Amino acid sequence: MLKEWESVIGLEVHLQLKTGTKVWCGCSADYDNADSNTHTCPICLGHPGALPKLNKKVVEYAVKAGLALNCKINNESGFDRKNYFYPDTPKNYQITQFDKSYAEKGSLEFKLNSGRMVKVGITKIQIEEDAAKSIHAEHESLINFNRASIPLIEIISDPDMRTSEEAYEYLNTLKSIIKYTGISDVSMELGSLRCDANISVMEKGSKVFGTRVEVKNLNSFKAVARAIDYEIGRQIETIENGGKIDQETRLWDEEAQTTRVMRSKEEAMDYRYFPEPDLLKLVITDEEIEDIKKIMPESKADKLARFISDYGIPEYDANILCEDIELADYFESVVKTSNNPKLSSNWIMTEVMRNLKEKNITIDMFTISAEHLGEIITLIEKNVISTKIAKELFEIKLTDDRAPEVIVKEKGMVQVADTGAIEAMIDEVINANPKMVEDYKNSDEGRKPRVLKGLIGQVMKLSKGKANPNMVTELMTQKLG
């Protein structure tokens, strides 16, 4: 009888915090937009005798993350030294929170494509420092210490996930939640979000987890999913062929789509953790936690509910618009100008999002401002332009920053709303299409609308999309009636 297998997945996510300065000193945390090794000081370079001082803003941002992920915020926690040698670690140890972290016992929920809800526990979140950045050239390796001591939080999940799909959705949900707090860019591309996956397999129904393998070098959420699927298959095949799984760290090879051994997995004792003697305990009072709660930005769930209640848009629209906080902000700015939430939502979900997808850009890189899109929608509402003309105007606006009204006047795009002019076009279409007219008159009530639509389409074509469609429909119906 063939054994059935079940995978066990836990994720460790490192997030850089946008505090402006480093975690233990006042050096700028903008490490990429400066000359190498210029944002440094004796503290972040690990000079003997240089003492760290905790950045208060790091604590505020870390607590925001903990609250957003439903964690218990501990009033007391401490810092520890994780000892290891690596060229990008100037002190030869990392300051982290091993023995007791500032936040623990959290959770987040998400929905899979099947509609099934999944709840994943958060074991703990800890404050720590980033390493310097290694740059590997052909004949040498270079180190940029601008990144040394950038503030990080590490979010460690419970081993609650069972499939790569669950891991993928967990990461998307986590990214969205943190993005709403404003504490991090949460961008894998920028390096402000990094993820390691812990994977093991066990017999289905077993209560004992298999040997865990950690996979690193994951540069996208899709890569995380692919690495998990590969590693599950590799581990099952190894066991079924009589082999055993070694506890080790493996690297994901994106080109080969395989994992390969990096090193045998260290245990905690290998790092010789001990309390950081240069830092006091971290004390966060209940009053401080309450103060941070008061300045927490609106959560995604709250924004979603507000969009439905205040703007009267469907839940489907609200879910799409609130998926990304910048897109949600763009929508609200459009509505301020257009005063038409549903039409604004429609234009963003169709024309705007289509353009973003085609160009593979985000809304902050989109060339049409929210105010100008709102003005386009207003021109439709006031019957100055038709929807067809509005789409032409939208395409022009992608490369023309002038006000929509200026472009409409310059290019003669104003909608024809003159009864006499529209009637003349209708007469021309009726005279040119006697068979369609006859078909309309002889059709039953079910077919009539389709024939009418065809005749109206001919008028719109004749007017080059400028005729007011409502007037065309009304006058055409009268003429045929």
C-alpha positions in Angstrom: 0.0 0.0 0.0 1.4 3.4 -1.0 2.0 5.9 1.7 0.3 9.2 1.6 2.4 12.3 2.5 1.6 15.7 3.9 3.9 18.7 3.9 4.5 21.1 6.8 5.5 24.6 5.9 6.6 27.6 8.1 7.9 30.9 6.8 10.4 33.4 8.2 9.9 36.9 6.8 12.4 39.7 7.3 11.1 43.2 6.8 13.2 46.4 6.7 11.6 49.3 8.6 11.3 52.7 7.0 12.5 54.6 10.1 14.9 56.9 8.2 17.8 56.1 10.5 19.5 52.8 11.7 18.5 50.8 14.7 21.4 51.5 17.0 22.7 54.8 15.7 21.7 58.0 13.8 23.2 57.0 10.5 20.9 57.3 7.5 19.1 54.1 6.5 19.0 55.1 2.8 21.7 52.6 1.8 21.0 52.3 -1.9 20.9 56.0 -2.9 24.3 56.9 -1.5 27.9 56.2 -2.3 29.1 53.0 -0.7 30.2 53.1 2.9 29.2 56.7 3.5 26.3 56.1 5.8 28.4 54.6 8.6 29.8 55.3 12.0 31.8 53.5 14.7 28.6 51.9 16.0 27.3 50.3 12.8 30.9 49.4 11.8 31.3 47.5 15.0 34.3 49.4 16.4 35.5 48.2 19.8 33.9 50.3 22.6 31.1 51.8 20.5 27.8 51.3 22.3 24.4 50.8 20.6 21.4 52.9 21.5 17.9 51.7 20.5 16.1 53.9 18.0 12.6 54.7 19.6 11.0 54.9 16.2 12.0 51.2 15.5 10.0 50.2 18.6 6.9 52.2 17.4 7.0 50.7 14.0 7.6 47.2 15.3 4.6 47.5 17.7 2.5 48.6 14.7 3.4 45.4 12.9 2.6 43.3 16.0 -0.8 45.0 16.4 -1.6 44.6 12.7 -0.9 40.8 13.0 -3.0 40.4 16.2 0.0 39.7 18.4 0.4 40.0 22.1 2.8 42.8 22.8 5.1 42.0 25.7 5.8 44.7 28.3 9.3 43.3 28.7 11.6 41.7 26.2 15.4 41.6 25.7 18.2 41.6 23.1 20.6 38.8 22.5 23.9 38.3 20.6 23.8 35.7 17.8 27.5 34.9 17.3 28.8 34.0 13.9 31.5 35.2 11.5 30.7 36.4 8.1 32.3 39.3 6.1 29.1 41.3 6.0 28.7 41.2 9.9 31.2 43.8 11.2 30.8 42.9 14.9 31.0 39.1 14.2 27.6 38.9 15.9 24.1 40.1 15.2 21.9 41.8 17.8 18.5 40.1 17.8 15.8 38.9 20.2 16.2 35.2 20.9 15.2 34.5 24.4 12.1 36.8 24.6 10.8 38.8 21.7 8.6 41.9 21.9 5.6 40.3 20.2 4.2 36.8 20.0 1.1 34.6 19.5 -0.4 36.4 16.6 -2.3 35.2 13.5 -3.6 36.2 10.1 -6.3 34.8 7.9 -6.7 34.5 4.2 -9.0 32.9 1.6 -7.7 30.5 -1.1 -9.1 30.4 -4.7 -11.3 27.5 -3.6 -13.0 29.8 -1.1 -11.5 27.9 1.9 -10.4 30.2 4.8 -6.9 29.5 6.3 -5.7 30.8 9.6 -1.9 30.8 10.2 -0.4 31.5 13.6 2.5 33.9 14.2 4.9 32.4 16.6 6.7 35.6 17.3 8.1 38.9 15.9 11.6 40.0 16.8 13.6 43.2 16.4 17.0 42.8 14.9 19.6 44.4 12.7 20.4 43.8 9.0 23.9 42.8 7.8 26.0 44.8 5.4 25.5 44.2 1.6 27.9 41.9 -0.2 28.6 42.5 -3.9 30.3 39.6 -5.6 32.4 40.7 -8.6 34.3 38.4 -11.0 37.6 38.4 -9.0 36.6 39.9 -5.7 33.8 40.5 -3.2 33.0 44.0 -2.0 31.1 45.0 1.1 28.8 48.1 1.4 28.3 48.8 5.1 25.6 51.4 4.4 23.1 48.5 5.0 24.7 47.3 8.3 22.3 47.9 11.2 19.3 48.8 9.1 16.3 48.0 11.4 14.6 44.7 10.7 11.7 42.8 12.2 11.6 39.0 11.6 8.1 37.5 11.5 8.1 33.8 12.2 5.0 31.8 11.4 3.8 28.7 13.1 4.2 25.5 10.9 0.5 25.7 9.9 0.7 25.7 6.1 0.4 22.6 4.1 0.7 23.6 0.5 2.6 26.1 -1.7 -0.7 27.9 -2.5 -1.2 28.6 1.3 2.3 29.9 1.6 1.8 32.1 -1.5 -1.4 33.6 -0.1 0.0 34.0 3.3 2.8 36.2 1.9 0.4 38.2 -0.2 -1.8 38.8 2.8 1.1 39.6 5.1 2.5 42.1 2.5 -0.9 43.8 2.2 -1.4 44.1 6.0 2.1 45.5 6.6 1.8 47.9 3.6 -1.3 49.5 5.2 0.7 50.2 8.4 3.2 52.3 6.4 6.2 50.9 8.3 7.9 49.2 5.3 8.1 49.1 1.5 7.6 45.3 1.7 9.3 45.0 -1.6 11.3 41.9 -2.6 12.6 43.9 -5.6 14.0 46.6 -3.3 15.2 44.0 -0.8 13.0 45.4 2.0 11.2 42.0 2.2 13.1 38.7 2.3 11.6 35.2 3.0 13.0 31.8 4.0 10.9 28.7 3.9 11.1 25.8 6.3 9.7 22.6 4.7 9.3 19.0 5.9 7.1 16.0 5.0 5.3 13.4 7.2 2.9 10.6 6.7 -0.6 11.8 6.3 -2.3 11.9 9.7 0.9 11.8 11.6 1.5 14.1 14.6 5.2 13.9 14.3 6.8 16.4 11.9 9.6 15.2 9.6 13.1 16.7 9.4 13.0 20.3 8.5 14.9 21.9 5.6 15.4 25.6 5.3 15.4 27.1 1.7 16.9 30.5 1.1 17.6 32.8 -1.9 13.9 33.2 -2.7 13.5 36.4 -4.7 9.7 36.4 -5.4 6.5 34.9 -3.9 6.2 32.7 -7.0 9.8 31.5 -6.4 8.8 30.6 -2.8 5.9 28.5 -4.1 8.0 26.8 -6.7 10.8 26.0 -4.2 8.3 24.6 -1.8 6.8 22.3 -4.5 10.2 21.1 -5.6 11.4 20.5 -2.0 8.2 18.5 -1.1 8.8 16.3 -4.2 12.5 15.9 -3.4 11.9 14.9 0.2 9.2 12.4 -0.6 11.3 10.8 -3.4 14.3 10.6 -1.1 12.4 8.9 1.7 10.5 6.5 -0.6 13.9 5.5 -2.1 15.2 4.5 1.3 17.2 7.7 2.0 16.8 10.1 4.9 16.4 13.9 5.0 19.2 15.9 6.6 18.6 19.0 8.5 20.2 21.6 6.3 20.0 24.9 4.6 19.5 24.8 0.8 19.5 27.5 -1.9 16.9 27.9 -4.5 18.4 27.9 -8.0 15.9 29.9 -10.1 17.5 29.0 -13.4 17.6 25.2 -12.8 14.3 25.3 -10.7 15.9 23.1 -8.0 17.3 23.5 -4.5 21.0 22.7 -3.7 22.8 22.3 -0.4 24.3 25.4 1.1 25.3 24.2 4.6 24.2 21.8 7.3 21.6 23.5 9.5 22.9 25.0 12.6 21.2 24.6 16.0 20.7 27.5 18.4 23.7 26.3 20.5 25.9 26.8 17.4 25.3 30.5 17.6 26.2 30.8 21.3 23.3 33.1 22.1 23.7 35.1 25.2 22.0 38.3 26.5 23.3 41.5 24.9 25.3 43.2 27.7 25.3 46.7 26.0 21.5 47.1 25.9 19.0 47.3 28.7 15.7 45.3 28.7 13.1 46.7 26.2 10.2 47.9 28.3 6.9 48.8 26.5 4.2 50.0 28.8 0.5 49.5 28.3 0.1 53.3 28.0 2.7 53.3 25.1 0.9 50.5 23.4 -2.4 52.4 23.7 -0.8 55.5 22.2 0.5 53.5 19.2 -3.0 52.0 18.7 -4.4 55.6 18.4 -2.0 56.5 15.6 -2.4 53.2 13.7 -3.4 53.9 10.1 -6.7 52.5 8.8 -6.5 48.8 8.3 -7.4 47.1 5.0 -10.5 45.5 6.6 -11.7 48.9 7.9 -11.0 50.6 4.5 -12.9 47.8 2.7 -16.0 48.3 4.9 -15.8 52.0 4.6 -15.6 51.9 0.7 -18.8 49.7 0.7 -20.7 51.9 3.1 -19.5 55.4 2.3 -19.1 55.1 -1.5 -21.9 52.5 -2.1 -19.7 50.4 -4.4 -20.1 46.6 -4.6 -17.9 44.4 -2.4 -16.2 43.0 -5.5 -15.0 46.5 -6.5 -14.0 47.3 -3.0 -11.9 44.1 -2.7 -10.0 44.9 -5.9 -9.4 48.6 -5.0 -8.3 47.8 -1.4 -5.9 45.1 -2.4 -3.2 47.8 -2.7 -3.2 50.8 -0.5 -1.9 53.1 -3.2 -4.7 52.0 -5.6 -7.2 52.7 -2.8 -5.8 56.1 -2.3 -5.9 56.8 -6.0 -9.6 55.8 -6.1 -10.4 58.2 -3.3 -8.6 61.0 -5.0 -10.5 60.3 -8.3 -13.8 60.4 -6.5 -13.0 63.8 -4.9 -13.0 65.2 -8.4 -15.6 63.1 -10.2 -18.1 62.8 -7.3 -19.1 59.5 -9.0 -17.7 56.5 -7.0 -19.1 53.7 -9.2 -18.0 55.2 -12.5 -14.6 56.0 -11.0 -14.3 52.4 -9.8 -15.2 51.1 -13.2 -12.6 53.2 -15.0 -9.8 52.2 -12.5 -10.7 48.5 -12.7 -10.8 48.4 -16.5 -8.7 51.1 -18.3 -6.3 52.0 -15.5 -5.5 48.4 -14.3 -5.3 47.2 -17.9 -2.6 49.9 -18.5 -0.7 49.0 -15.3 -0.7 45.3 -16.3 0.4 46.0 -19.9 3.3 48.2 -18.8 4.1 46.1 -15.7 4.0 49.2 -13.4 2.4 50.2 -10.2 -0.2 53.0 -9.7 2.4 55.4 -8.3 4.1 55.2 -11.7 0.9 55.8 -13.7 1.0 58.9 -15.8 -2.6 60.1 -15.5 -3.2 61.9 -12.2 -6.2 61.0 -10.1 -7.5 64.6 -10.6 -7.3 64.3 -14.4 -9.0 60.9 -14.4 -11.7 62.5 -12.3 -12.1 65.3 -14.8 -12.5 62.8 -17.7 -15.3 61.1 -15.7 -16.9 64.5 -15.1 -16.8 65.3 -18.8 -18.7 62.0 -19.4 -21.2 62.8 -16.7 -21.9 66.3 -18.1 -22.4 64.8 -21.6 -19.5 66.9 -22.9 -17.9 63.7 -24.3 -19.2 60.2 -25.0 -17.7 57.1 -23.3 -16.1 56.1 -26.6 -14.5 59.5 -27.0 -13.4 59.3 -23.3 -11.5 56.2 -24.0 -9.7 58.0 -26.9 -9.0 60.9 -24.5 -7.6 58.4 -21.9 -5.1 57.1 -24.4 -4.0 60.6 -25.3 -3.7 61.5 -21.7 -1.2 58.7 -21.1 1.4 60.8 -22.8 -0.1 64.3 -22.6 -0.2 66.0 -19.2 -2.5 68.8 -20.1 -5.9 69.2 -18.6 -8.5 66.9 -20.2 -10.8 69.8 -21.1 -8.0 71.6 -23.0 -7.3 68.5 -25.1 -11.1 68.0 -25.8 -11.4 71.6 -27.1 -8.2 71.4 -29.1 -9.0 68.2 -30.8 -12.7 68.9 -31.4 -13.8 65.9 -29.3 -16.9 67.6 -27.8 -20.0 65.4 -28.0 -22.7 66.2 -30.6 -25.9 66.9 -28.6 -27.7 69.0 -31.3 -31.1 67.4 -32.1 -31.1 68.6 -35.7 -27.5 67.2 -36.4 -28.3 63.9 -34.8 -31.6 63.5 -36.7 -29.8 64.2 -40.0 -27.3 61.4 -39.2 -30.2 59.1 -38.3 -32.0 59.8 -41.5 -28.8 59.1 -43.5 -28.4 55.7 -41.7 -32.1 54.8 -42.2 -31.9 55.6 -45.9 -28.7 53.6 -46.3 -30.0 50.5 -44.5 -33.6 49.8 -45.7 -33.2 46.0 -45.0 -32.3 46.6 -41.4 -35.2 49.0 -41.0 -37.6 46.5 -42.5 -36.1 43.8 -40.3 -36.7 46.0 -37.2 -40.3 46.6 -38.1 -41.0 42.9 -38.8 -39.1 41.6 -35.8 -40.7 40.3 -32.6 -40.0 42.1 -29.2 -37.1 39.7 -28.5 -35.2 40.6 -31.7 -36.0 44.3 -32.0 -33.4 45.5 -29.5 -30.6 43.7 -31.3 -31.5 45.3 -34.7 -32.0 48.7 -33.0 -28.5 48.4 -31.5 -27.0 47.8 -35.0 -28.7 50.9 -36.4 -27.5 53.0 -33.4 -24.0 51.6 -34.0 -24.1 52.9 -37.6 -25.0 56.4 -36.4 -22.2 56.4 -33.8 -19.8 55.3 -36.5 -21.0 58.1 -38.8 -20.5 60.6 -36.0 -17.1 59.2 -35.2 -18.3 58.4 -31.7 -19.3 62.0 -30.9 -23.1 61.7 -31.0 -24.8 61.6 -27.6 -25.7 57.9 -27.4 -28.8 58.5 -25.3 -30.2 61.0 -27.7 -29.4 58.7 -30.7 -31.3 55.9 -29.0 -34.3 58.0 -28.2 -34.5 59.7 -31.6 -33.9 56.5 -33.6 -36.7 54.7 -31.7 -39.0 57.6 -32.5 -38.1 57.6 -36.2 -38.7 53.8 -36.4 -41.8 53.9 -34.3 
